[in-house]
Amino acid sequence: MRVAVFSTHPHDRQFLDRANGGRRHELLFLESRLELGTVTTASDCQAVCVFVNDRLNAEVLRGLHGLGVRLVVLRSAGFNHVDLTVAAELGIAVGRVPEYSPHAVAEHTVALLLTLNRKIHRAHARVREGNFALEGLLGFDLYGRTVGVVGTGKIGRCFARIMRGFGCEVLATDPHPHAEAEAMGVRYVALNELLARSDIVSLHCPLTPATHHLINASALAQMKRGAMLLNTSRGAVVDTPAVVAALKSGQLGHLGLDVYEEEADLFFRDLSNNALQDDVFARLLTFPNVVITGHQAFFTEDALRAIAETTIANIDSFVAEGRPLHAVGVERLA
Ligand code: NAD
């Protein structure tokens, strides 16, 4: 099968080529993002392979369908960037990577947490400047603190387990509580109670209409003054201007982000020679108590290998049985 692979970076090519050993499928590697203006680059392809910032809205899907594309394979777990209703109407199958390494994302969340708490980002810069003063580097013991986990799916449970290992009390909220989480001592409470009681709130829910701007001004006001917010899920779960206001007032004490609502125009590229156009993002960068990484939580060797292998397995299964191994359909929007 001929597959147009959009948003290709060297690591995508390396791991996909390896998983596609023996060249079972013809992979056409494209650096461009999939959007309306680049749809035609998938001419002569029966499938497209995309990442999180490719846009598969109704127009793009119709364009792909017109070219003969019948399969979309996502190199991600999240599928909020695909109009699944239109894909189903057009008969385009969508496959995803439901699980590649929940550990990769959970461990990166812990890296953000520890960096913010112990001010590693500031300490590193200071020591390199020959400044060994401790003022401004005061942290707190994690042991005994309360951590709130929003979404106890694969990643949320992994993160909760690590936090339990630190000796934290872990509260969680999820419309589908998980027995494994309860068995490790996680207590399910309503979101309001989680926000009010947690010293650290970490987001691990998918982006859906129900979770869009879940953390807005009112949610931030319910949090403990000076608490920490971590978001490694999807940018739009957080209302960023509201977060900037909470940081300015001191209501929010620390912010760790791996995702950002407007990241599609920023992340995965070297823009170091350009003027930053996003004023909200630029404001975030001015706070000493904010640490941002550019959607790299998934970025481990183990995860990339698993993503590539599942992606090729999705294509294999479509060729053999007319359906990707891990199909995602409209029912997932419920
Ligand atoms: P998952 O499907 O295993 O778990 C998601 C959980 O969120 C489920 O238990 C679900 O019931 C829960 N949920 C749904 N709506 C909720 C709500 N309103 N409030 C609280 N919980 C809610 O998914 P996962 O593999 O754990 O991944 C979670 C998210 O992490 C993904 O949707 C994706 O957006 C994000 N992610 C980010 C990266 C990264 O590199 N930063 C990588 C992978 C995944």
Residues whose N, C-alpha, C, O or C-beta is under 5 A from the ligand:
A	BS01	NAD	A77 G78 P98 V105 V150 G151 T152 G153 K154 I155 G156 T173 D174 P175 H176 H204 C205 P206 L207 A210 T211 T232 S233 R234 D258 H295 Q296 A297 F298
